[in-house]
C-alpha cells in the first residue's frame, strides 16, 4: 500500500523567504504527483501536476520537482507572501485503479 | 455553474439516520471519488467510480454506499450514521485515469453526527 509522508507538518516563516515543502512516497510505481493547496474550511485547489516521466513543473513562484526513483517530491515557493498561508497537500496517483494517495499536509504560515 | 459542486455544505444528523451527500460535476469527467478528511488521518478514499454504473471500494468503505447512474452525479449515502462518521467529505473528479489528468475537488461537506 502506498504511504505518503509530508515533512514538516507545520512551518512558519517571515514574508519574503524562499521555502521548500517535502513529500515522500513508498511505491515508485506512480502515474503522477499532484500538489494542492487547502485554505481553512475550503476545498482543495490544484497547484501543479508532475507526470511520472517529468522532473519538474513550474507555475509562477511555485516549482515542484519529482524524483520517482527515490520516492520524493519537493514544492519550492519563492518569495513567500502572507497570502501563501494555507495547508499544502501532495497526492500520488498509483497504477492500481487510478487512486490518489494523500499525505497529511504541511500547514504553512507566512508572517507579514 | 461549471465545475464540481457538493451539497449540502453543512449537515448535522442523528446517530442511526440515513443521510446522502450529493456531488455533481459539469465536465463529463469519467472518474469520480469520495474522500473523508480527519485530523491525524489526512484524506482517505471511501469509494471511487471509473464511469457510470462502475464503482469500487477505497480504503474506508464500511458504512457507506455509492451509486453512479449518471456520469455527472456521484451521491454518497451513510446508511445508518455513526459518530465516527463525523468528518469533512470531499468529492473529486478527473477526466480519465491517464498520466496527465488532474483531480479537481469540490468545496466539501462538513458532516456532524450527534
Interface residues (C-beta under 8 A of the other chain):
Chain A: X31 X32 X34 X36 X41 X42 X43 X44 X45 X46 X49 X51 X52 X53 X89 X91 X93 X97 X98 X99 X100 X101 X102 X103 X104 X105
Chain B: X31 X33 X35 X40 X41 X42 X43 X44 X45 X48 X50 X56 X58 X90 X92 X94 X97 X98 X99 X100 X101 X102 X103 X104 X105 X106 X107 X108
